[in-house]
Amino acid sequence: MNTHEALKAKFLTTRNHSEAICSPLEVEDYVPQPIADVSPPKWHLAHSTWFFEQFVLLPFAPEYQVYQEDFAYLFNSYYNHAGDRVLRPHRGLMSRPPLREVLAYRAYVTEKLAIFLNGERLSEKILERIVLGINHEEQHQELLAYDLKYILGNQPTFPIYGPGFETQPEKSGEFLSLAEGVYEIGYAGEGFCYDNELGRHRVFLEKFEISKDLVSNGEFLEFIAAEGYQNFDFWLDEGLQFIKNHGIEAPLYWHRKDGEWWNYTLQGFQKVNPALPVQHVSFYEAMAFAAWKGCRLPTEFEWEVASGHFAWGQLWEWTNSAYLPYPGFQKMPGALGEYNGKFMVSQHVLRGASVATAKDHSRATYRNFFHPSSRWIYSGIRLAK
């Protein structure tokens, strides 16, 4: 299989998988936007399509005809270079175009790009742009999992989505010890990475210990029982104000029923399983739990150095590192320079991957980032000391 054929196969697999994630949904599930952070599934399907249209077909395929002029306005996300757009909190107000039209748009763009990939002598720049589009859609597949869970998890009847995003217990209870020293951080290799993983550089780390396992629901239940949410000594001031303002006393999707803790899962409303890793916690809650345990969160550099010594990939793991540029970081020119660089403020880094991460989309250098208050993401806790 040559380069074009392999890339075309990956492209088509990616496109099909986005729609497969949505296949258990009812038509009505594609539209709601309960909070600004949660985009409707219909919007994800259209936006990931617009990305290929805007950044591959329009600049590089001279014969391409835009499917619908209004879609650039409706389905641009945050690219100022690409023109005006619907404000993020208003995505759920768009009952039109209907889902059938969005699916027709997807089919149209998929077909046109597949034909384009059959052409000869595509430049390295074009191939790199298609690879970026594939990785971009894989990111939105994970966001789809977060968002559809939030949409369904805020329904009064807690509907079942079905299998596909389950975590498994982690049981060793051991800490690893790593020596002080100078380590290299950042991506090195021939494959794809995002610009925020570059450039590779050295950091000095003091000796540290890091847990082989994620914190479990059972451990977090102990924190709740010890009134950890009420004890200000464990909390950052901003975190304490956040939980007070929002009445938070447990991870997202947890509900107390008849004196026991239950939680919404994509398999329905179930008793909290103490053996599973705790998830849907904010950075604030992760920090408070770590303080209660007499530990801390690892930095993103400690996590990367240690990652080869433990299993990871069930949940994104909060680190105690602000999302900042690596030495020598430079934004790409134009709209694609807006992909990562402009968000390097008021965000914290998460490392690893989750059960919702697309296959082959994770690597130890991947720098995910969210605001410390984020809870609907598939986030967990790994302790360090």
N, C-alpha and C positions, 0 to 999 in steps of 0.2 A: 504494500500500500504506500503510495507516494505521499508527500507532505500535504498536498491539496486534498487528497482523498481522506487522509486521517483527520484533518481539520474539519472537513465537511461532516464526517461521521460524528465527531465530537460536538459540532454545532447542532446537528439534528437531534442527537441524544439529549443535549441540554434543553433544547426547545420543547421536546416531548415531555421531559421530566417536570418542567414547570406546570404543564397542564395536568400531568398525573397527580401532582400534589393537590391540585384543586378538585380532582375528580369526585371525592366524597361530598363536596359541598352542594347545597341547593342553590338555585339561581339567586335567591334573596340574600345568601351569605356573601355574595361577591361585592356588595355595595356599602355596608355599614362602616363607619369610622368612629368608634366609641370615644377615642382620644386622639389628639393631634399626632402622637407618635405612631399610631397604628394606621397604616394605609389599607384601603380596600383591596381585596385580592384582584378585582378587575383592574384596578390601577396598576398593580405590579405587573400583570400580564401585558398591559399596554405600554407601560414605561420601558420595560426591558426590550420591547419590540422597537419603540421609538429610538432607543439608543443605537441599535444596528442601523436603522434608517438614517438617523442624523449623522452618525460618526463613521459609517462605512459606505453605505449606498450613495448618499447624496454627494460626498466629496470624491468618490472613486469610481462610480458606475455612471458614465455619462448618459446612458439611455434610460436610467431609472426615473419613473414617474411617481411622485409622492401619492400615497394612498388617499390621504385626506388632509388638507392644509390645516384645519383646526387642531389636529392631533398634536402638533408641536407645542401649541399653547396648553392643551389639556394635560399632556403627559410628560413634559419637561419636569424635572425634579428641582434642582437647585443650580443649574448651569446658567449663570448670568450672560455668558458669551453666546448662549443659544437663544436668547430672546426672553420675552415675557412668559409668564406661566401662572397657572392657578395656584393660589396660596395653599400650602400644605394642609392647614386645618380644614380646607374646603373640598378636599378630594372626595369625601363621602357624600357631598351634596350632588355629585354628578350621576344622576340616574341615566343620563344619555352621554355618550352613545351606549346602547344596550350591550349586554354581554355578547350576544351573537355577532355584533359588529366588531367588537374587540377581538373575538376569535377569528373573524374573517381577516382583520388587519394582521393578526399574527401569521395566519396562513399565507397571506400575500407577501409579507416581508421575508418569511422563511423561504418561500419558493424563489423569490428574486435573489436572495443571498446565496442559496444553494446553486442556482444557475451561475451566478457571478464566480463562485468558487470553482466551477468547472472550466473557467477561462484559463488561458495560459499566461505565463510570465507575470503573475501577481508579485508586486514588490514586497520586500521585507517589511516596509512600513504598513502596507495594507494587511499582511498576515498578522503582524503584531496588533493591529487595531481590532481584527476579528477575535484574536485570542483575548484581548481585553474585554470585548463585548461578551464573550462566553463567561469569563470570570465575573463580570458584572451581573450577568443573569444568575449565576450560581449564588452570588451574594443575595440576590432578591429571592431566590428559592428559600434560603434560610429565613429571611424576613417574612416571607409568606407563612412559614410554619409558626413564627412568633405571633403574627398578626391574626391568622385564622384562629389560633388558640385563644387569643384575647377576645375576639369577636364571639366565639362560641362559649367561652368561659364566663362571659357576662350575660348570657341568656338565662332566664329564670329556671329553665328545665335542664341545664347543663348537658346539652346534646353530645352524643358520641360521634367523634370523627372517625376513629378506627386506628389500627396499628401503624407503626412506622417510626415513631420518635421516642421509643422507650429507653430509659437508662437502666443500668445494672448495678448491683451492690459492689462496693469496694471494701475489703475487710482487713487488710494487713495491720493497720494501726502503727506502722513504723515510720520513723523519721530517718532521712538520709543526711549524712554530714558531708559537706564539700569544703575543700581547703581554700584558704585565701589565695589570691593570685590575680594575675592579669589574664583576662579572657577576651576572645574576639566575639563580637556581637553583630548580627545583621546578615542579610542574605548574600550568599556566594554561590554561583552556579550558572548554568546555561538556560535553565527553564524560566517560567514566568514568575514574577513577583510584583508586588505593588511598589510604587516609588517610596512609600514611607518605610520600607524595609531596607533601603539603601541610605548611605554607604556603610559598608562594613567597617567597624572601628573597635578599638580596645577599651575595656573598662577594668578597673580594679575592684575586686570584691573582697570584703572581709570574710572570714570563715562563717558559714551559716549552716543551718539545718532546715530541711523542707520535708513535708509529709509526703509519703508515697500515695496517699489516698485523699480524695475529696471529703469534706465534712459531710456527715450523714444527716438524714432527717432526725434520727434518734438523738444525735448530739445536739441538734438545734432545738429539739423539744425540751432538752434539759435546760438550755439557755432561756427558753420561754418560761419554763416552770420556775426558774430562779429569778424571775422578774427582770430579765436582762433588758427588755424593752423599756422598763420603767426606771432603770438605774442610770442616771445621767453620767456617772463616772466612766462608763464604757463608750460613750458616744462623742463623736465630733460635734461641735456646736451646730454646724449646718445640718448634720444628720439628725440631731435631736429635734431641731425645728421642723425638719421634713416629716418625721414620723408623727410629731404632734399635730402639725397642720393637716395631715391626711388620715389621722386616726389609725395608724399602722401598728399592729401588734403581732404580726406573723408574716411569713413570706406571702407573696402574691398567690392567689387562688386557694389559700387556706381558709377554712371556715370551722368555727367551733360548733359542734352539734351534739347535744345531750352529753356534755362534759368531755367529749373527745374531739380530736382534730381530724378533719376531713380535707381533701383537696380535689380541685377539678383537674383531671387529666384528659388527654385526648381519647381515652377509653371510658370516660364518664366520671361521675362523682364517686370517689373512693376514700376509704380511710387512709390516712397518711402512713406510708410504709416506712418504718424506722430504718430499714436497711439500705434504702436508696439514698443517693446523694441529694442534699438539699439544693433546690434550685429556685429561680425567680426571686433572688435577693439583690438588693441594691449594694453599691459599694459601701454605703453608710452601714448597712446591716452586717456586711462582711467584716468591716473594721471593728464594729462593736462586738461581734462574736469573737473575733481574734483577741481583742482586749480582755474579754471575760475569761478566755482560756489561758491567759498569760502568754499569748503568742502575738504574731503580727502577720500581715500579708507579705508575700515575697515581692521584691521589685521585679519588673519585667526582665531585667538582666539576669537576676538570680534564677528566675523561672526558665529562661532560655538555656542557661548553662546546665541546669539540672535536668532538663526535660528528657534527655536520653536515658535517665536512670529510673523513670517511672512511666506507667501507662497514662496517657492523657487522650482527650477527645470526646468525653461524654458531655461536658459542659464547658463553656467559656469561663475562664478563671480570672477573677478580679486581681489585679496587682496594685501595689502601692506606688505606681508610677504615673505621673501626668503624661498626657499624649503630647510629645514635643518632637521637633525634627532631629534626626541624627546629624552628626557633623557633615557638612558639605551638601546637605539636602537642597535640591533645587526643584521648584515647580516646573512642570511642563508648560509650554506656551499655550495660550488659548483655553478653550472650555475644559479640556481634559486636565489642565492644571488645577481645576477646582475640585478634582476627585477626592483628594486627601488633605492637601496642605492648608486650605482655609479653615479647617476644623481643629487646628492645633491650639485650642484654648478651651479651658473649662471641661475637658474630657479626661477620662482615665483609661488606661490600657488594660485590655483583657487578652490573655494568651490561651493558646490551645485550639480547641474546636468544640463542636457539640454534636449531639446525635442528629441535629437538623442541618449540619454542614454538608454540602455536596461532596460526593466521592472525589478524592484527589484534589480537593480545594484547600486542604489544611497543610501546614508546615510549621516547624518550630519557630521560625522567624516571623510568622504572621502577626501583625499588630492590629488587633481589633480595638475599637474605641467607642465608648458611650459616655454620656453624662452620668455622674455618680448616683443620680436618683433613679436610673433605669432599672426596672424590675421585670418587664414583660419579656426581656431577652432570656435566652437559655444560659443563665449565669450560675456559677457555683463558687465554692470557697476551697482553697488549699492553703494550709497554714505554714508559716515559717517561724524560725526563732534563731 
